[in-house]
Amino acid sequence: MKVKQISLFLENQPGALSRPVQLLAKAKLNILTLSLADTQQFGILRLVLREWEKAKTLLEKERFVVKVSELVVLEVQDKPGGLAEILAALDKARVNVEYMYGFTLKEHGKGLLAFRFDDPERAVEVLQKQHINVVGPVDLFKRLET
């Protein structure tokens, strides 16, 4: 039920973001969603790709520091309070959200959000008990690539 994400550490300077994106494009590896966070000295580029193993190998060959982590992707009702309902279930179970970001897909009144939890297995268990749809990798890639 979890989706792999790769994270790259980039210097915070012009052109640093373009280089890995261009390498992935040249290798025909499609970025499904991404997040970029920064500090004064460096940035963290987080990417979800279907072929994350190939992307990891390519980027490491080009001397990038790459970390692999797991995300939990959830359907979120696209209405006021949709995210609040999910966060309430997580808060009640004392599951910590480390960060989250969205996908550009919206279908049937629902969006998709990617969450990084301190305890992903527990988060999935809590969410499923609340009938919140956890989207697995196969379903996610099918939705995003149609």
N, C-alpha and C positions, 0 to 999 in steps of 0.2 A: 504493500500500500504506500510505500515511500518512493520518492523520485530523487534521483541523484542530481546534485548541483556541483559545478566546479567553481572555485573561487581563485582569482588571480590577484596578486599584490602588484600594484602599478605605482610608479613614481608619479607624483602630482606635477606633471609638466606637459606642455603641448606635444601632441603626437603619441603619448603613452597609451591612450585608449584605442587609437586607430590601428596600431600594430597588431594586437591579437585579433581584432575584428577582421582585419584584412587577411590575416593568415587563415582564419576559419573560413572566410568567404572563398579564398583561393582553393581550399581543400573541399569546397562544396558542403560544408557542415553548417546546417541551419540553426540559428539561435532562436529558440522558442520564446524565451523571455529573459530579462536581465535586470540587474539592479546595480547601481554604482553609488558607493558611499566614499566619502573622502575625509581626510584630515589635511593639515598643512603640508605634510611631507609625502604621504602616500594615499592611494585609493584602493578599495577592494571592489573588484568587478566580479559579480556573481552571475553565472550563466546556467540556463537549463537548455540542454540539447539532447536530442534522441541518441545520438552517437557520442555520448560524453567520454567514453573510453578513448576513442580516436582523437577527440579534441584534446584530452589530457596528454596523451602521448605526443601529439604534434606540438603543443605549447611547451611541454617540458623539454622537448628536443631543441626548441628555440630559446631555452634558458629562462622560462617563466617559472615562478614558484606557484604550484597548483595544489590546491587542497580540495578533496572530495568530501562532501557532506550530504546529509539526507534532509529532504523537505517533505512535508505533508501538504498535499494540495486539497483544498476544500471547495465545494460549491457554496456560494454565498448568495442569499436572496438579494436581488438588486432592488432594495426598497429601504426606506428609513428604518433603522434598527436591525438590518440583516447581519451586519458584523457584530453589533452589540449582543445579539443572541448567542453567537459563537463564543465571544469573549466571556460572557456570563458563565457558560458551561465550563470553560477552562478555569476561570477564576474560582469557581466553587470547588473544583477538584485540585486547586493549587498547582496548576500546570503553567509554567512560565513561557511566555512568547519572547524569544530572543530577537527576532526580526521577522518581517513579512513584506511581500510585494505582490503585485497583481499581474495577471495575464491580460492580453488585449482581446480576449474572447468574451463574448456575452451572448448567451443563447437561452431562450425560454425564460427570460426574466431572472437569469442567474449569471453571476460572474465567477471567476476563479481566483483564489488567492493562494499564494505559496507561503507557508509558515515554517520557520525554524524554531523547534521547541527544545527545551533542555532535556526532555524525556519523550521522544517521539512515540514510542510504543504506548506509553500511558495516555498520551494525547489522543492517539487513534482510538483507543479503548473508550475513553470518556466521550469523544465526539460521536462514535457509533452508537453508544447507549442513548445519546440525545437525538438520534436519527439525523445527524448531520452527515451528508455524503462526502466521504473521503474518496478522492479520485486517484486511482492507481495509474502507474506509468502507461500501460497499454491503452487505457481509455483516454488519458490525457493526450498522448501523441496522436491518437486517432482523431480526437476533437480538433486539435490545433493544426493538423496537416490536411484537412479536407477542404 
